[in-house]
């Protein structure tokens, strides 16, 4: 005969509140072994305690209820472990983001006392022919749009048998920063002629004079590089009107680890008079 526990006893045994147990019953995650049809009282079996403890541990790790239900419903160990591993991987990524944010805050609370910042250079870039995708984008959609457009560009250039002649880049209108919605162009330099296919069309990226700083890490942390570069440009009275540029030295195409990505952030400046190798004259 199965030993039953009242919902109160089961609550004490599992350290889950009665309210939580009722909710888990309603969503089908942890269904009582027996429900009195007359009184509606819920009764749980002692064998359900380990399952409840597993659910509680998963919730402590932030796993959504529907994913816990998938894990509990898995009929084989391999499938169950695959779902658990995927969630643990997401937790590790979140932990990495938290760790980087803490490190960034420590750095911001201890700013360098020196004036100029090492690693900023003045550079003159010439016009280049490129394959490009242009659209008006909301900031919250930018990362997904960017990755899709960049993948489309690389695929189109390769399918037309063209050679990439430089580093992929992006041009960002001021409105993207001031209004969180603005015109964005992503481009891949290539030899021509390029045929327009879908969103991809030929573009001549104009020449520019730029102050450049390199950001190492994911796009979510690029604001620090922007702030450092803006302060440098303001301090030296170099600023001119013009869109911000970025060049993507290392990205998802090279490695899925965003901590290893490298992006050049470029601020438009007065003519700098640089030498042929790109350094300040």
Long-range contacts (C-beta under 8 A, 24 or more apart in sequence): 2-33, 2-45, 2-47, 3-45, 3-46, 4-33, 4-34, 4-43, 4-44, 4-45, 5-43, 5-44, 5-45, 5-46, 6-41, 6-42, 6-43, 7-32, 7-41, 7-42, 7-43, 7-44, 10-44, 10-48, 10-49, 10-52, 13-49, 13-52, 14-49, 14-52, 14-53, 14-56, 15-56, 16-52, 16-56, 24-55, 24-65, 27-65, 27-69, 28-69, 29-55, 29-65, 29-68, 29-69, 29-72, 30-55, 58-87, 61-87, 61-88, 61-91, 62-91, 63-87, 96-259, 97-218, 97-220, 100-217, 100-218, 100-221, 100-259, 101-221, 104-221, 104-224, 107-224, 108-224, 115-235, 116-232, 116-235, 117-213, 117-228, 117-231, 117-232, 119-213, 119-214, 120-211, 120-212, 120-213, 120-228, 120-229, 120-232, 121-211, 121-212, 121-278, 121-279, 121-280, 122-209, 122-210, 122-211, 122-212, 122-238, 122-269, 122-272, 122-274, 122-279, 122-280, 123-209, 123-210, 123-211, 123-212, 123-266, 123-272, 123-274, 123-278, 123-279, 124-207, 124-208, 124-209, 124-210, 124-271, 124-272, 124-274, 124-278, 125-207, 125-208, 125-210, 126-207, 127-204, 127-205, 127-206, 127-207, 128-165, 128-166, 128-189, 128-204, 128-205, 129-165, 129-189, 129-190, 129-191, 129-192, 129-194, 129-202, 129-203, 129-204, 129-205, 130-166, 130-187, 130-188, 130-189, 130-190, 130-202, 130-203, 130-204, 130-205, 131-156, 131-157, 131-162, 131-187, 131-188, 131-190, 131-194, 131-200, 131-201, 131-202, 131-203, 132-185, 132-186, 132-187, 132-188, 132-200, 132-201, 132-202, 132-203, 132-205, 133-185, 133-186, 133-187, 133-199, 133-200, 133-201, 134-183, 134-184, 134-185, 134-186, 134-201, 134-203, 135-183, 135-184, 135-199, 136-181, 136-182, 136-183, 136-184, 137-176, 137-181, 137-182, 137-183, 137-184, 138-180, 138-181, 139-176, 139-180, 139-181, 140-180, 142-176, 142-184, 143-219, 145-184, 146-170, 146-184, 146-186, 147-252, 149-186, 149-199, 150-186, 150-188, 150-248, 150-251, 150-253, 152-198, 152-199, 152-200, 153-186, 153-187, 153-188, 153-200, 154-188, 154-253, 156-194, 156-197, 156-198, 156-200, 157-188, 157-190, 157-194, 159-197, 160-194, 160-195, 160-197, 162-190, 162-191, 162-192, 162-194, 163-190, 163-191, 164-188, 164-189, 164-190, 165-189, 165-190, 165-191, 167-247, 167-248, 167-249, 168-247, 168-248, 168-251, 169-205, 169-245, 169-246, 169-247, 169-248, 170-245, 170-246, 170-248, 171-205, 171-243, 171-244, 171-245, 172-243, 172-244, 172-245, 172-246, 173-243, 174-243, 174-244, 177-244, 208-242, 208-245, 208-266, 208-268, 209-240, 209-268, 209-269, 209-270, 209-271, 209-272, 209-274, 210-245, 210-266, 210-267, 210-268, 210-269, 211-238, 211-266, 211-267, 211-269, 212-264, 212-265, 212-266, 212-267, 213-264, 213-265, 214-249, 214-262, 214-263, 214-264, 214-265, 215-262, 215-263, 215-264, 215-265, 216-259, 216-260, 216-261, 216-262, 217-258, 217-259, 217-261, 218-258, 218-259, 218-261, 219-258, 219-261, 219-263, 222-263, 222-265, 225-263, 225-265, 226-265, 229-265, 229-267, 230-267, 233-267, 233-269, 238-267, 238-269, 238-270, 238-272, 239-267, 239-268, 239-269, 240-268, 240-269, 240-270, 241-268, 242-268, 243-268, 244-268
